[in-house]
Each structure stands twice: as C-alpha cells, then as structure tokens.
Amino acid sequence: MSPELSLAKAYEKYFKIGAAVAFHNIDSYYPVLEKHFSSITPENEMKYSSIQPKEGVFTFDKIDRIFEVARKLGIKVRAHAPVWHNQTGKWMYQDGDKPASPELIYERIDAHSKAVCERFNKDVYAWDVVNEAARDEVFDVNTGGSPVYRESDYFKLCGEGFIEAAFKSMAKYSPDAQLFYNDYNECDPAKRERIVTLIRTLQDKGCRIDGFGMQQHYFFEPDYDELKRSIETYAALGLRLHITELDISLMATLNPGEKRLKPEDEGFKQYIQQALHPTPEKLAKIGDIYVKLFEVYRSYSDVIDSVTTWGVADDYTWLDFFGADPNMPKVKQYPLLFDENHEPKPCVVRLIEDAEAGR
Ligand code: GLA
C-alpha cells in the first residue's frame, strides 16, 4: 500500500474513522492510529468498574494515559463510559445490606457523571450514556419481565427511570458533546422495535439524546437490506448515528445464516476444522464484508458521523478472550482491518479507493 494512503483522510468527507484502544496497547498502535484514524474509544478504561471500583474511590491513571495519547494524536475521543449492566461494581445496587433505592442510584449516577465530565469533557465529542438496556430475547408472557427493557439490576431496582436519570445527568454536565444510547443486535427487526420504543420514551420525557450507537459486531454475514432499514429507522427518530463497535468474526464467513453451530449440530466437526484452518478465501471474505458494509455506510453519510472498529489490529481483539464462542476451541477470528503485524489488510486499500472514487 502506498505510504501516503490514509483511511481517515480518504473518509474525511464521509465520517470519522475510529478504533477502540486499551491502556496496554495504545502505544504499540500509535503509528497506525496516527496514520489511519480520526477517533478513538477507550475499550474498558471508562467503564464504571474501571473509574469507580468502589463508591467514592476514583481511579483515573489508565484512562488519563489514553487521553494523553489522544491529545498527542490531536484527535477527540468517542467516550464509552456508559451506565451498563456489566462492568459495574456491586456497590451501585446496594445500600448497606439493603437494595439501593432508585433515588440513591440516581445520585450515584449523577456523581459519577459529574466526575467524568469535569475531567474529560474538553477532549470528548460524544458519550455513550447508556449501553444495552433493551431486552435481548423475545418477550414471553410466561417468563414475564418487560417487553422492552433488559431485566438488569438497574431495571429491577429502578424500572426504566435509570435511563432517563443517566441522560439528564450527562446533559447537565456535558452540554456540548453528543449523547448516545448504544446497543447490539440493533438490525434484528424485533430488537430494533424495542430500541425504538426505548429511545422514543426518552424523547417523550424530554431527555436530550443526540444519537444512537449501532454496535455492529458480526458473527453472521450481514443482511444489508436490514442494515439499511435500520439506519433509516433510527435516523427517522431525528438522531445522528455512529457505528460504534464494528468487527467481523471469521465465524461470519462460516456460520450458515443467522445460527451459530453448536456441538450437537450436523457439520459441527467440519465447521471447527474450517475455523481452525481458515482458507485464504474465507479470510478474504471478511474483507469483502467490510467493503460492502462501508459501501452502505458511505451511502448514509448524511446521518452517520463516525465508524469505529472494536479494536485496531488482529493481534488484540476481545474475540480472542471473553468474546470467543464457548462451544468452540480457541480460534483466531481475524475481525479487524489491520493484521497481526499492524499492516493494513488488502480490503483497506479497497475501502480507500472506493471512498476516493466516490463510489
Ligand atoms: C459490548 C460493550 C463493549 C465491549 C464489547 C465487547 O458490546 O458495549 O464495551 O465490552 O461488548 O468487548
């Protein structure tokens, strides 16, 4: 690839190009970030459990380092600091040995929001305020729960009020940056309806919500029509859109349709063999999917402002750890745009050419 080519430069007229980075890898990725990216997102370092592991005990050293590098790079941060059912200390939900009241939880969210905004606002262009609060599975009257919301600890203690509280606090402390709700499986029609209801409810309550973050983790070949329908549906709510956690697992090239093969399924052995020894065609297919996805994103650049991959290069990805399919032996999944040596994969050249040709 010619040395002057840059993904971020080629996409300047469309949207920002971002990557999730971690405290332990940001320095090794510095040259790639400098050349190809115009946004970064801290992978874990802004989550509640990282910043406030115990009530009132704030730990900023790792996240401060990421912001220091962002400033050196001259790029603003897409902050992923959400109220979320994961990676949050148990203290959030307790009041001594009793469950915490909604009011206490809202006070805690408010104090946390104030602390992160005061420290980081000047380098942040968008905040994920709440993550994954929509119900995942299809509602079943027999199992009960809410047809719209996830039965998280937050929801059990506060009902949907915690989402409103989080947005209200962030609007108060971060008047200038954009505020996002972020979720996954966002192109699944049933989940999409739940997300739309969640967002409309917030809007009806007068909350400022500027955007929706479409995570875009792919374990299956994307349904491009459903993707377009989803972009249009979310944009019709009056929101800006960010692609926030894009990656394409090798499994997307192996899974038949929208089903993850399990050990008891026919063809599982062969599937594992294919995953353990991916052919050059399967690896190239990941690139083809990126090319097609970016074609869709570019065609909606009037509503999409930022596209972030969940990681920078294949040497470090969550899919090698807790994102791995529990039914599988450990397989490398090659989900990102840069290879294990931080070199751009062939599809990066195609993405740049397509952008420059205005295709
Ligand atoms: C979710 C979260 C992210 C991250 C990824 C997997 O999508 O939003 O913060 O934890 O899972 O790494």
Residues whose N, C-alpha, C, O or C-beta is under 5 A from the ligand:
A	BS01	GLA	E43 N131 W318
